[in-house]
């Protein structure tokens, strides 16, 4: 008991959609040709390495004062293992000591999800990808990444990283696709709880749905709480993604009731350097890499979510 109290401390969890973190070479069988040097986007090695280093700067800046760098980082829209190797071993992140786990999905564009972790604060016990079987009219989508690990305090933590299908084709058309992901993930939640009713669960990612959507309500019906539902950021930021002048929260960090009482703070990380003025609608928006085909040289069209736990 005394040892547990001595070892307990803060654990910082970050979630971020990286906005197309692709390398500049073609993966056979994947629709990634828009991110090649000879494409309209002119995705050159120089732009690729600039993107990696800017993403590293963004993530390291999510540190909560006095706690060091983030312990766990859930990433969406990363292309493959070579990108994650460059990111953790060759970018500005190289001295941070992160290791990673990721999926290799049937997504047609070749994008996946990943989990960065600090070995000193989180030790994976097992990890695997969960395949989502498409429903009628649905294209193959991203696998869900599941990782079970142990925190410094000895707690077992179950982490799911998810990237639900977008609203391409309209909300009504695409809603069943996001529901299919939610249904599959909830089956895994139920399986864990059947063995360990008080299991500590975290589900994080880009859900492409708001807090009151059908798919998010499905997670709540399975005992999860939206830990970032009221999260806000600096500079008037009220969501993780801005569309036509309106802030939307489509990224979320959810947790079981067993982790709710361990939340110290939850917020959107929105310092000035991650933002740019929105000339058309006023205020600020995320400083993104591309606007359509036009290269902006920014970070991402999403902003990071941060939850600080006490474990």
Secondary structure, 3 states (H helix, E strand, C coil): CHHHHHHCCEEEEEEEEEEEECCCCCCCCCCCHHHCCCCCCCCCHHHHHHHHHHHHHHHHCCCCCCCCCCCEEEEEEECCHHHHHHHHHCCCCCCCCEEEEECCCCCCCCCEEEEEEECCCEEEEEEEEECCCCCCCCCCCCCEEEEEEEECCCCEEEEEEEECCCCCCCHHHHHHHHHHHHHHHHHHHHHHHHHCCCCEEEEEEECCCCCCCHHHHHHHHCCEEECCCCCCCCCCCCCCEEECCEEECCEEEEEEHHHHCCEEEEEEECCHHHEEECCCCCCEEECCCEECCEECCCCCCECEEEEEEEC
